[in-house]
Amino acid sequence: MNNNIEIDASQVKKMFAELDERKRKNVYRTATKNALNIVKKQALQNLKGVINPKMIGRKDKWGNSFRTGIVSRVYKDGKSGIVHIMKNFKLKFFELGTKERQTTTYKGKPLYKNRDTGRIKAYHFFKNAKESKESEVFESIDSLLSESIRKINQKYKGK
């Protein structure tokens, strides 16, 4: 099976010119969403290497899981968007790490000696995903745009 796809740019431009404004915006939104999902999937894969994979889908007391904490969003213009990890604030601690922490009290009473409560190492799972997939996103945007145009043309061909 051959995985190479040939794209005729003139044919794609012709199909794009046939679309009305609403469908053109939909083409951009779909292509942008697919491009952002490349980074989102890699960030989730990197996160699985950082924490126990069983914990990724488990919800906390606020109803958030680590999986739902990685979010991609396409802006209204449809041509830009963002991927971030701040829907679940705890992911920030795995990304940036924490400093050494100590407790000084127990049940409101001061301790004779401060107790170390540890620190979290900075894993930079999101930064690494962004750096590793950035070039792939920009290289694939043309193919994602042409694929979106083809799908919309097929959907509205008879209409």
Backbone hydrogen bonds, N-H to C=O, Kabsch-Sander energy under -0.5 kcal/mol:
donor,donor_aa,acceptor,acceptor_aa,energy
3,N,1,M,-0.5
8,D,6,E,-0.5
9,A,7,I,-0.8
12,V,8,D,-2.0
13,K,9,A,-2.5
14,K,10,S,-2.0
15,M,11,Q,-2.3
16,F,12,V,-2.4
17,A,13,K,-2.2
18,E,14,K,-1.2
19,L,15,M,-0.6
19,L,16,F,-1.0
24,R,20,D,-2.1
25,K,21,E,-2.1
26,N,22,R,-1.8
27,V,23,K,-2.0
28,Y,24,R,-2.1
29,R,25,K,-2.6
30,T,26,N,-2.4
31,A,27,V,-2.3
32,T,28,Y,-2.7
33,K,29,R,-2.6
34,N,30,T,-2.3
35,A,31,A,-2.0
36,L,32,T,-2.5
37,N,33,K,-1.9
38,I,34,N,-0.8
38,I,35,A,-0.6
39,V,35,A,-0.9
40,K,36,L,-2.1
41,K,37,N,-2.5
42,Q,38,I,-1.6
43,A,39,V,-2.4
44,L,40,K,-2.1
45,Q,41,K,-2.1
46,N,42,Q,-2.5
47,L,43,A,-2.2
48,K,44,L,-1.8
49,G,45,Q,-0.9
49,G,46,N,-0.5
50,V,46,N,-0.7
50,V,47,L,-0.9
51,I,47,L,-2.4
55,M,52,N,-1.9
56,I,52,N,-0.5
56,I,53,P,-0.7
60,D,64,N,-2.2
63,G,60,D,-1.8
66,F,55,M,-0.5
66,F,56,I,-0.6
67,R,56,I,-2.1
69,G,65,S,-0.7
70,I,66,F,-0.6
70,I,67,R,-0.8
71,V,69,G,-0.7
71,V,84,H,-2.8
73,R,82,I,-3.0
75,Y,80,S,-2.5
78,G,75,Y,-1.5
82,I,73,R,-2.7
84,H,71,V,-2.6
87,K,69,G,-1.3
88,N,69,G,-0.5
88,N,85,I,-0.7
89,F,87,K,-0.6
91,L,88,N,-1.8
92,K,89,F,-1.0
93,F,89,F,-0.5
93,F,90,K,-0.7
94,F,90,K,-0.9
95,E,91,L,-1.9
96,L,92,K,-2.9
97,G,93,F,-1.5
98,T,120,I,-2.4
101,R,118,G,-1.8
103,T,115,R,-2.7
106,Y,109,K,-2.8
109,K,106,Y,-1.7
111,L,104,T,-2.7
115,R,103,T,-1.9
117,T,101,R,-2.7
118,G,101,R,-0.8
123,Y,94,F,-2.5
123,Y,121,K,-0.6
124,H,94,F,-0.6
124,H,95,E,-1.2
128,N,124,H,-2.2
129,A,125,F,-1.5
130,K,126,F,-2.5
131,E,127,K,-2.3
132,S,128,N,-2.3
133,K,129,A,-1.9
134,E,130,K,-1.1
137,V,133,K,-2.2
138,F,134,E,-1.9
139,E,135,S,-2.1
140,S,136,E,-2.0
141,I,137,V,-0.9
144,L,140,S,-2.5
145,L,141,I,-2.4
146,S,142,D,-2.4
147,E,143,S,-2.2
148,S,144,L,-2.2
149,I,145,L,-2.4
150,R,146,S,-2.3
151,K,147,E,-2.2
152,I,148,S,-2.3
153,N,149,I,-2.5
154,Q,150,R,-2.5
155,K,151,K,-2.1
156,Y,152,I,-2.2
157,K,154,Q,-0.7
159,K,156,Y,-0.5
